[in-house]
């Protein structure tokens, strides 16, 4: 979202907006029909619209909708972030003073997904909806009831910086979890919404690299069967009231103006939706994307595509409203286009109870006592418990509190909790060491060290040490120290890729960049640019230079100087563009981090090493990861502690699949997300067996980065990404998670052996707890089609159930699978198809451990051979090389962009000997000719049927018809279209 969202200033600005926009509202002069809750909603909206002036109608289109005092209508704002609690719930400016309001912080969204527990997630959503109401009652100009959550983008690539915001790499699981979260937010009243969830971000958005200009080239089958399938369930269940399109382009067209917003997204829901832009995305249309020449053209296109609300230009609506009026004046829009969007917006406001009499809306009475209430704290702990995943256990867990004696809790995350960009502020925080110490109580002792080096940096030219002020508010760093005392000591946290944070011992704050200087004023790394990121770069002469590595480095406006220079008076500034011009320092280790951890581990019965990520540094919005490897320093810490104490457990606390510890030989590994305020309690619950771990991974954990293709390649079937198409051996498979007990599956049964395309089958399996402890299992049902015309997933999740079992207990778990659920997108006819064939239905502990299989015969349809004498969209290929899907026009349609050596293939074509010609719709932006050659069965050596010449058309959107004679051919073949130049191909056909 916006880079200017600095919390306190944001709240201050919004409060000033409230003063301007939300003046005391006079009582309506009459009882307008739109205020009558007995009337149908459509009639109420019609009445209200009829009373609005053109200016007022246009004013509703911006995020900040001003009050309309003459009608008694209040100020309204779209957008409160609420991924895992109400975000940015911290100090805010209210009635002339700063107020602290800290809400419940639940585990990150990927952690909620890792519970595989929709019922629990619905409870979390309900708690978030309640707290949103309470915040809204405090100040509606800061917190509105249109919540921008959940994120349902699929976690296709673990390097995505926003991985923590999604639920899963699988659309079915994502759909189940997002539906539950949305239903919880909305509440269960048949008329009123507790709050209004908005799904983010439509569509195929899974990279931050040039996210506003990158094009997700997604073949139709992946688009329909994978990316769209994540959005449809919550909308079909009316568990979302809107959708936010993403920044990126899909098949060459910015999502902000995708026609699918109106034609597809709205078709999935039976209730009205409000489509709201991502922040600044409308400006991108004429800015970075240069898709339209003028703002009026851009806003007109967005409204016609289905966008209703513009989140743009921060709290200044005038730019958008002026552009809309200009578009009306220029004939790019008509009043009906504006009113159509207004209806969607007003429908949401009516459902939130805004225009109804006091006492009608049951949620309006929710007060501040729900914020971080004891019930919500307990729910946060339960969610943190359930999301923890036991990855390895060679008999070391659970710990026995009565016999453990002494525990060493070490590591950089052992005694801290981190929030993320979309977190609220923690009302309190139980760190791992605090949770373990509380749980162990009088049964033993806990020693703790963060296992990081404490260093001093001495200016080699002057012999002076870098010194930080001791004041709690911090101050500027200077090179003035004569000895290495507390004021000169820095704790070094290594987050990988050379990025460090330096916490000053003087006041416990982190060094931050501020106006060209380094100051120790940050409680933790934070902010849009994360200005606490540093590097200590070793030089050939053995010295070090201090390099600033905040996210704005490299931007033209930042400038070249990023290295620290100590002036003659000791003042430290970023004053050098190269290491050679920077001040050279010696790095003196005052306390060795590994040494301190090893010492603690040697004297303990058990060592718990807590490692992981810093959510503001190891990838987040606008910042992808370059690697999934655990930081080298953290790997070294694990290995050293493991060598010192074989009874070692690693706790990896991060937000994405991570590798780097698999070779350390530790007997126990637990993975947790940054799980909020109750992290330490939940970790102790699992370590000591008070809670039997039941979390399951929602992503494939690849063994190394070498298994990953380009993060910009969205064709998962071709790249082999996610468990659906990956054929390698993962580090941990999708759905994996261990327990302190064991479960056996037996007696898999289908209630019928065959079904028609409109039928369904009931699948049952007996689940037995074969261990000595009570526990929860997640029974997973997958399907696989044995033979198909299309490239099918290796396996695909079709259902899951959590089941709680006592030792020795057996329960029968049942699933219902509709044959329609087995459908896939048939590119030969551009529609879903249930293919005739044999499908294996498989029960497993994970995608990598499928215990039982039963065949199901499905009598659907067989896809007929292609008939290329019918018009064929070029995008509906079966295979390709070196092509990109792009926009046929700015309004609609997809074509294929090619280059020298590109080819497209169309399989199983029945050739007609009477077909003697070829015709295609193509464009070529540059001058000169390119050629499209039709070959059979091989793109290089196959026989040539004919070659068409594509002339330059001067504009990629200007298509021409090209033709060529074809040699006669008959039978069933694969047809290749081979290109020797840059051509955009929209469609083609063989002619008789």
Secondary structure as UniProt FT lines:
FT   TURN            3..4
FT   HELIX           7..21
FT   HELIX           33..35
FT   TURN            37..38
FT   HELIX           41..51
FT   HELIX           54..59
FT   TURN            60..61
FT   STRAND          64..65
FT   HELIX           69..71
FT   STRAND          76..77
FT   STRAND          80..81
FT   TURN            87..88
FT   STRAND          92..94
FT   TURN            95..96
FT   STRAND          97..99
FT   HELIX           109..114
FT   TURN            115..116
FT   HELIX           118..138
FT   TURN            140..142
FT   STRAND          146..148
FT   TURN            158..159
FT   TURN            161..162
FT   HELIX           163..165
FT   HELIX           171..186
FT   STRAND          196..202
FT   TURN            209..213
FT   STRAND          215..216
FT   HELIX           220..222
FT   HELIX           223..227
FT   HELIX           229..236
FT   TURN            237..238
FT   STRAND          242..245
FT   STRAND          249..250
FT   TURN            251..252
FT   STRAND          253..254
FT   HELIX           255..257
FT   HELIX           261..265
FT   HELIX           266..268
FT   STRAND          274..276
FT   TURN            279..280
FT   HELIX           281..284
FT   TURN            285..288
FT   HELIX           295..305
FT   STRAND          309..310
FT   TURN            314..315
FT   HELIX           318..329
FT   TURN            330..331
FT   HELIX           335..351
FT   TURN            352..355
FT   TURN            358..359
FT   HELIX           362..365
FT   HELIX           368..370
FT   TURN            371..372
FT   HELIX           374..387
FT   STRAND          389..393
FT   HELIX           401..404
FT   STRAND          406..410
FT   TURN            412..415
FT   TURN            421..422
FT   HELIX           432..440
FT   HELIX           441..443
FT   STRAND          445..449
FT   STRAND          454..459
FT   TURN            460..462
FT   STRAND          465..467
FT   TURN            472..473
FT   STRAND          478..481
FT   HELIX           486..488
FT   STRAND          490..494
FT   TURN            497..498
FT   STRAND          500..504
FT   TURN            505..507
FT   STRAND          510..514
FT   TURN            515..516
FT   STRAND          517..522
FT   TURN            527..532
FT   STRAND          534..538
FT   TURN            540..541
FT   STRAND          544..548
FT   TURN            551..554
FT   TURN            556..558
FT   STRAND          563..566
FT   TURN            568..569
FT   STRAND          571..576
FT   HELIX           579..581
FT   STRAND          585..591
FT   HELIX           593..602
FT   STRAND          606..612
FT   TURN            615..617
FT   TURN            621..622
FT   HELIX           632..644
FT   STRAND          648..653
FT   TURN            662..663
FT   STRAND          668..672
FT   HELIX           676..678
FT   HELIX           679..687
FT   TURN            688..689
FT   HELIX           705..707
FT   TURN            711..712
FT   HELIX           716..719
FT   HELIX           722..725
FT   TURN            734..735
FT   STRAND          743..750
FT   STRAND          754..756
FT   TURN            757..758
FT   STRAND          760..769
FT   STRAND          775..785
FT   STRAND          796..805
FT   TURN            807..808
FT   STRAND          810..818
FT   HELIX           819..822
FT   STRAND          824..826
FT   TURN            827..830
FT   STRAND          831..833
FT   STRAND          837..846
FT   TURN            847..848
FT   STRAND          849..859
FT   TURN            868..869
FT   STRAND          872..873
FT   TURN            874..875
FT   STRAND          879..881
FT   STRAND          884..887
FT   STRAND          894..897
FT   TURN            900..901
FT   STRAND          903..911
FT   TURN            913..914
FT   STRAND          917..923
FT   STRAND          930..936
FT   TURN            939..941
FT   STRAND          944..950
FT   TURN            956..957
FT   STRAND          960..965
FT   STRAND          971..979
FT   STRAND          984..991
//
